Amino acid sequence: MDEYDIAIIGGGPAGIMAAIAASRTSSNVILLEKNPSLGRKLLLTGGGRCNITNDKPIKQLLTFFNNKNFLKHSFFTFTNEDLYSLFDLEFMTEENNRVFPKSGKSGDILKGLCDKLDGVSITYNFEVKSIKPGFVINDKLKAEKVIIATGGVTYPQTGCSLDNYKLTSQPLTDIKYGLAPLLTERDLSGIAGVTLHDVVISYKKHRVQGNVLFSHVGLTGPGIINLSNEISESISYNLLEDDPEIDLEIAIDLCPELTREELHQKFNRDFQSKGKTKLKNYLKLYLTNSFIDYFLDEISIDGETQLSNVNRKSRNRLVENLKRFAFKITGFNDKLAKVTVGGVDLKYVNPKTMESTLTPGLYFAGEVLDVHGPTGGYNLKIAFSTGYLAGLSASGKAV
């Protein structure tokens, strides 16, 4: 039976980074990947451009995470500057501090990482099915220490699976979908591809501002994707046991820059001064042109009506729906969920080493942990920083 100092399970961004860190001080590291190649999910990130991180200052960055205190040590141990230094590439920062390689190719990021794995043994098409006492893996190899970096439940085509959570007896929180498009009861095929820019989406007390994109089956776009985490966390379900049953409502404020009172006042003035203007043309001041007909059909108002002929009841209905256009949500588009909400319970993981407090020599990194952030480079930041700290710790060099 082959023996190793450190075995890393999972060849995604967290696992690759753990291997890079561990191999700097240990010459006997193996990376086990169930696919025929590394980094399949990494290649998909940022629409194939790889939104590698978010360049906000660390203290500000931490405020965007559900378990910021757990992440603090890993973020300061492996900073964005440390990450950039691994590559012979130029990077660019786009809207909302998102960082991409200037080449626009996620493959360049993967290649840069893989180039740092020279001292690591890599075994492909190796699906870990059991880890027995003494860290005996699949009855084929043995390691002194093991790092679990198997990801969550998203993008199963990349190797993620619920079965990965059963490899150890480590306590888990509920496993849920995160950063997922939402399925709607309403048929949206007629406006598929239309985008609402910088609107406010609300669910109960949660409010998120961002773009909303209509698809054939529901709602997506950054605003919806980020709100989906709040929705998922508010519902009682666990994918290890069952799929979620969803029947709820969200609302979109289509004119967040104006209050209801301000809209009423503006309508009162404009509907008199621009009385001959057709309603559908007037609404171009407030709505995306390709959305207007759909909006008016849904609230049963004729867009051909001249402003002077729009009665008070219709004006009130216009204002109410511009400020609160509601959608009934029936589910998550799980095939397009980007991250997992929940995972290995952080109460039993040392945040300064990523080592289990229950099983010495067992470490965790990346999406398998119960920590997640919004879209925009935040979740890859988790993967790289926790992966590096786990690898460093397993090699005995944690700081």
C-alpha positions in Angstrom: 0.0 0.0 0.0 1.4 3.4 -1.0 1.9 5.8 1.8 1.9 9.6 1.7 2.4 12.5 4.1 -0.7 14.4 2.9 -3.6 13.2 0.7 -5.9 15.9 -0.8 -9.3 14.8 -2.0 -10.7 17.0 -4.7 -8.9 18.8 -7.6 -10.9 22.0 -7.6 -9.6 25.4 -6.7 -9.4 24.6 -2.9 -7.8 21.3 -3.5 -5.3 22.6 -6.0 -4.3 25.5 -3.7 -4.0 23.1 -0.7 -1.6 20.9 -2.8 0.4 23.9 -3.8 0.8 25.1 -0.2 1.5 21.6 1.2 4.1 20.7 -1.4 6.2 23.8 -0.5 7.4 22.0 2.6 6.4 18.3 2.0 7.7 16.2 -0.8 5.2 13.4 -0.4 1.8 14.9 -1.3 -0.9 13.3 -3.5 -3.9 15.0 -5.0 -6.9 12.6 -5.8 -9.3 13.8 -8.5 -12.4 11.8 -9.6 -12.4 13.4 -13.1 -9.9 12.9 -15.9 -8.6 16.5 -15.4 -8.4 19.2 -12.7 -10.4 22.3 -12.1 -13.6 21.6 -14.1 -15.7 23.9 -12.0 -13.0 26.6 -12.0 -13.2 26.7 -15.8 -16.9 27.6 -15.6 -16.6 30.5 -13.2 -17.3 34.0 -14.3 -18.9 32.8 -17.5 -15.7 31.1 -18.5 -13.6 34.2 -17.7 -12.8 33.2 -14.1 -13.8 35.9 -11.5 -10.8 34.9 -9.5 -11.4 37.1 -6.4 -12.8 40.4 -5.2 -10.3 43.1 -4.4 -12.1 44.9 -1.6 -9.9 45.4 1.5 -10.0 42.3 3.7 -11.9 43.9 6.6 -14.6 45.1 4.2 -14.5 41.8 2.3 -15.2 39.9 5.4 -18.5 41.7 6.0 -20.0 40.0 3.0 -19.8 36.4 4.4 -22.1 34.5 6.6 -19.3 33.3 8.9 -16.8 36.1 8.7 -15.0 35.4 12.0 -14.1 31.9 10.8 -12.6 33.2 7.6 -10.5 36.0 9.0 -7.3 34.1 9.7 -7.3 32.4 6.3 -7.9 35.7 4.5 -5.0 37.4 6.2 -2.8 34.3 5.8 -3.3 34.1 2.0 -4.2 37.5 0.6 -5.2 38.6 -2.9 -1.6 39.8 -3.4 -0.4 36.3 -2.6 -2.8 34.9 -5.1 -1.8 37.2 -7.9 1.9 36.4 -7.3 1.3 32.8 -8.4 0.6 33.8 -11.9 2.6 35.3 -14.8 -0.6 37.1 -15.8 -2.1 40.5 -15.8 -5.4 41.1 -14.0 -8.2 43.7 -14.3 -10.8 44.9 -11.9 -14.3 45.4 -13.1 -17.6 46.6 -11.6 -18.1 45.8 -7.9 -14.4 45.0 -7.4 -14.5 41.8 -9.4 -11.1 40.6 -10.6 -10.5 38.8 -13.9 -7.4 37.8 -15.9 -6.9 40.3 -18.7 -6.9 37.5 -21.2 -10.5 36.7 -20.2 -9.8 33.0 -20.1 -10.4 30.8 -17.1 -8.0 28.3 -18.7 -5.1 30.6 -18.1 -5.9 30.6 -14.4 -6.1 26.8 -14.3 -2.9 26.4 -16.2 -1.1 28.9 -13.8 -2.2 26.9 -10.8 -1.3 23.5 -12.4 2.2 24.8 -13.2 2.7 25.1 -9.4 2.0 21.4 -8.8 5.3 20.0 -10.0 6.1 18.3 -6.7 2.7 16.8 -6.3 1.6 13.3 -7.3 -1.8 13.5 -9.1 -4.1 10.5 -9.6 -7.0 11.1 -12.0 -10.3 9.1 -12.3 -9.9 8.3 -8.6 -13.2 8.5 -6.8 -12.8 8.3 -3.0 -15.5 6.0 -1.6 -14.1 5.3 1.9 -11.7 6.7 4.4 -11.0 4.2 7.1 -9.2 4.7 10.5 -5.6 5.6 10.0 -6.6 7.5 6.9 -6.7 4.4 4.6 -8.3 5.6 1.4 -10.3 3.1 -0.7 -8.0 0.3 0.8 -5.4 1.4 -1.8 -3.3 4.1 -0.1 -2.6 5.6 3.3 -1.8 9.1 4.5 -0.7 10.7 7.7 -3.0 13.6 7.0 -6.0 14.2 4.8 -7.5 17.4 3.4 -11.1 17.2 2.2 -11.8 19.7 -0.7 -14.6 17.9 -2.5 -16.8 20.9 -3.0 -20.5 21.1 -2.4 -23.6 19.9 -4.4 -23.5 22.4 -7.3 -22.6 21.5 -10.8 -22.6 17.7 -10.3 -21.1 17.2 -13.8 -17.9 18.5 -12.3 -17.7 15.8 -9.6 -19.6 17.4 -6.8 -22.0 15.0 -5.0 -23.9 14.6 -1.8 -22.0 11.4 -1.3 -18.8 13.4 -0.6 -20.3 14.6 2.7 -20.5 11.0 3.9 -16.7 10.3 3.7 -16.2 11.3 7.3 -18.3 11.5 10.5 -17.7 15.2 10.8 -20.9 17.0 11.9 -22.8 18.8 9.1 -25.3 21.7 9.0 -28.2 21.4 6.6 -27.1 21.3 2.9 -28.9 23.7 0.6 -28.7 25.4 -2.8 -27.1 28.8 -3.0 -26.7 31.5 -5.6 -29.4 29.9 -7.7 -31.8 31.2 -10.3 -35.5 31.1 -9.2 -38.3 29.2 -10.9 -41.6 31.1 -11.3 -45.2 30.1 -11.5 -45.7 32.8 -14.2 -44.7 32.0 -17.8 -41.9 34.3 -18.7 -41.0 32.9 -22.1 -42.3 36.0 -23.9 -39.7 38.2 -22.2 -36.8 35.8 -22.0 -33.6 37.7 -22.3 -35.0 41.0 -21.1 -32.9 42.7 -18.3 -34.2 45.1 -15.6 -31.3 47.2 -14.5 -30.5 48.2 -10.9 -33.8 47.3 -9.4 -34.5 46.3 -5.8 -35.7 42.8 -5.1 -37.3 42.0 -1.7 -38.2 38.9 0.2 -39.6 39.4 3.7 -37.1 41.7 5.3 -34.3 41.0 2.8 -33.6 43.6 0.1 -31.0 43.2 -2.7 -30.3 45.8 -5.4 -29.0 44.6 -8.8 -30.0 43.5 -12.3 -32.7 41.0 -12.9 -32.7 38.8 -16.1 -35.8 36.9 -17.3 -35.3 33.4 -18.6 -37.8 31.0 -20.1 -38.4 29.4 -16.7 -37.9 32.1 -14.2 -35.6 34.8 -12.8 -31.9 35.1 -12.7 -29.2 37.9 -12.8 -27.0 39.1 -10.0 -29.8 40.6 -7.9 -31.9 37.3 -7.9 -28.8 35.1 -7.5 -27.8 36.9 -4.3 -31.3 37.0 -2.9 -31.6 33.3 -3.4 -29.2 32.7 -0.5 -31.5 34.5 1.8 -34.5 32.5 0.5 -32.7 29.2 0.8 -31.5 29.9 4.4 -35.0 30.9 5.4 -36.6 27.6 4.3 -36.3 24.4 6.4 -34.8 21.6 4.2 -31.7 19.5 3.9 -30.7 18.0 0.5 -29.2 15.0 2.4 -32.8 14.1 3.2 -35.2 15.8 0.8 -35.7 18.5 -1.9 -37.1 21.9 -0.9 -40.8 22.6 -1.3 -41.2 26.2 -2.2 -44.3 28.4 -2.4 -43.4 32.0 -1.7 -43.5 35.5 -3.2 -40.8 38.1 -4.0 -41.3 41.6 -5.2 -39.4 43.9 -7.5 -39.3 47.7 -7.0 -39.0 48.8 -10.6 -38.4 52.4 -9.7 -36.3 52.4 -6.5 -35.1 56.0 -7.1 -38.7 57.3 -6.5 -41.1 56.8 -3.6 -44.7 56.0 -4.1 -45.6 59.6 -3.2 -43.1 61.0 -5.7 -44.5 58.8 -8.4 -48.0 59.9 -7.7 -47.0 63.5 -7.8 -45.1 63.0 -11.1 -48.0 61.2 -12.7 -50.4 63.9 -11.7 -48.2 66.5 -13.4 -47.2 64.6 -16.5 -50.6 63.0 -17.2 -51.9 66.6 -17.6 -49.0 68.2 -19.4 -48.4 65.2 -21.7 -52.0 64.2 -22.0 -51.8 63.1 -25.7 -48.9 60.7 -25.1 -49.7 57.0 -25.1 -49.1 55.3 -21.8 -46.7 52.7 -23.2 -44.5 55.4 -24.6 -44.5 57.4 -21.4 -43.4 54.4 -19.4 -40.1 54.3 -21.3 -39.0 56.9 -18.7 -39.2 54.2 -16.1 -39.0 50.7 -17.6 -36.9 48.8 -20.1 -38.7 49.2 -23.5 -39.0 45.4 -24.1 -40.6 44.9 -20.7 -43.4 47.5 -21.0 -46.0 45.5 -23.0 -45.6 42.5 -20.6 -45.9 44.8 -17.5 -49.1 46.4 -18.8 -50.6 43.1 -19.8 -50.0 41.7 -16.3 -51.7 44.6 -14.6 -54.5 44.8 -17.2 -54.0 48.3 -18.5 -54.1 49.3 -22.1 -50.8 50.8 -23.2 -52.5 52.6 -26.2 -54.5 54.7 -23.8 -53.5 58.4 -23.8 -52.3 59.8 -20.5 -55.2 62.2 -20.1 -57.6 59.2 -20.3 -55.9 57.1 -17.6 -58.3 57.1 -14.6 -57.3 57.4 -10.9 -57.8 53.7 -10.2 -55.4 52.8 -13.1 -52.8 55.4 -11.9 -52.9 53.8 -8.4 -52.4 50.4 -9.9 -49.5 51.6 -12.0 -47.7 53.1 -9.0 -48.3 50.1 -6.8 -46.9 47.7 -9.4 -44.0 49.9 -10.3 -43.0 49.8 -6.7 -44.0 46.2 -6.0 -44.2 43.9 -9.0 -44.7 40.5 -7.5 -43.7 37.0 -8.6 -44.7 33.7 -7.1 -41.6 31.5 -6.7 -42.0 27.7 -7.0 -38.4 26.5 -6.7 -34.7 26.8 -7.3 -33.1 26.2 -10.7 -30.8 23.6 -9.0 -28.9 22.8 -12.3 -27.6 26.4 -12.3 -26.9 26.9 -8.6 -23.4 28.3 -8.1 -22.6 27.5 -4.5 -23.7 25.3 -1.6 -25.3 26.8 1.5 -24.3 24.7 4.5 -21.7 22.0 4.9 -19.1 20.9 7.5 -20.1 22.5 10.8 -17.6 25.2 11.6 -17.9 24.7 15.4 -15.8 21.6 14.9 -13.1 23.1 12.6 -10.1 25.2 13.9 -10.2 28.5 11.9 -6.5 29.0 12.4 -5.6 25.6 10.7 -8.7 24.3 9.0 -8.2 21.1 11.1 -11.0 19.1 12.5 -11.2 19.5 16.3 -12.7 15.9 16.5 -10.3 14.0 14.2 -6.6 15.2 14.4 -5.0 15.1 11.0 -8.2 15.7 9.1 -8.6 19.1 7.4 -11.3 20.8 5.3 -11.2 23.5 2.6 -13.5 25.3 0.2 -17.2 24.8 -0.5 -17.4 21.7 1.6 -17.3 24.0 4.7 -20.4 25.8 5.9 -19.4 29.2 4.6 -20.5 31.1 1.5 -20.7 34.6 0.1 -22.5 36.5 -2.7 -21.6 36.4 -6.4 -18.6 38.4 -7.5 -15.4 36.5 -6.7 -16.2 36.0 -3.0 -16.6 32.2 -3.1 -13.3 31.6 -5.0 -11.7 33.8 -2.4 -12.9 31.3 0.2 -11.6 28.4 -1.8 -8.2 29.8 -2.4 -7.6 31.1 1.1 -9.0 28.1 3.1 -7.2 25.7 0.7 -3.9 27.4 1.2 -4.3 27.5 5.0 -5.3 23.8 5.1 -2.3 22.8 3.0 0.1 25.0 5.0 -1.3 23.6 8.3 -1.2 20.0 7.2 2.5 20.4 6.3 3.2 21.8 9.8 3.8 25.4 8.7 0.6 27.2 9.9 1.1 30.7 11.2 
